[in-house]
Amino acid sequence: MAASCSHWWHAPIYFSMAIALAVVAITSFPSTPDNVLFSNQTTTISHSLSLNASRALRQHGFNIMATLFQISPELFFPSPQSTIFAIQDSALSNISVPPCAMKRLLQYHTIESKLSMNDLLGISSNTCLATSIQEKNVTLTKVNPDDQSIEINKVSLSHPDLFLEGPMSIHGVLGPFTSLNPQEIQLGLDFIHSPVCSISSRPDNRHEWIRVIQLLGSNGLVSFAIGLHSVLDGIIRDYPELNFATILAPPEFRSVDLPSPVLERAVRYHILPQRYSYGELAELPEKASLRTLMPEKDLEITRRVNATQVLAVNGVSIATPDLLSTKMFVIHGISKAFEYPGFANTS
């Protein structure tokens, strides 16, 4: 562990804690390409988002986390979307760790996607969720929709949906998701003990797909959202390891009167098993193939970016590039549905 971990402090001094963490965040934030992109994004994140989050935390008694949000907001934006589990003051006040260890602890309480309480209640018990620390997971050890209760690593959510705004969700929890061994921390050992996840307990990303469907609907792409929802079980079954996707969503899509096999093929023809931003698509050469979820049915770049910044795939222009971008998914709005055998779209 870095040398800065050798200086110990106590959590009740809220402002001093935040200053120390801010220094650690600035000096130890990795300079990877993803983080360079994130650094550019943070400059555009509304200052009001951090202030609103801090205000909501303080109103519910999470004063330490509220102060950290004000002084060092970059700790809480590891990706375009985040779910943060805020530890109560009563638990943090009993923790005595160096700033870099506290930073790592906060990262272990961050999920790189936005999950509301309803989203969490829709996930099965014993499902593992990846945190912003690579290869460190948390487990939903209890999910009870009847009494609206959830435990993560056997720690109860005390304040669900404490803050829901823009790309961020914040839930309050009673304590940290891992025990803290002072000797391990002092020796610079890995003190985050995450549960071991079997293959059967890994999430199938259904909650991410459901969120995509909701966002498609809220952006006026209702017919395609209905079609995707209708065939979602088959996609998850056939592509359980699909972690990245690009969705090319048309404004009108026949999703009601089609036979199920035709509808499923048509929807899959609009999904690429790789994440492409608009800029990445624009860099591809003319007639470059784009693999879809339909085996041996590729799409093709048919026109590159020109003076009007129009890019076409199979002769269909991308009308709304980067409509939604998360760590897993990118959605581009296209002018009409792609033609597919047995599928005749109506405008």
Summary of the structure (lengths in Angstrom):
residues: 347
radius of gyration: 22.3
end to end distance: 59.6
largest distance: 67.7
contacts: 1064
relative contact order: 0.10
helix: 36%
strand: 22%
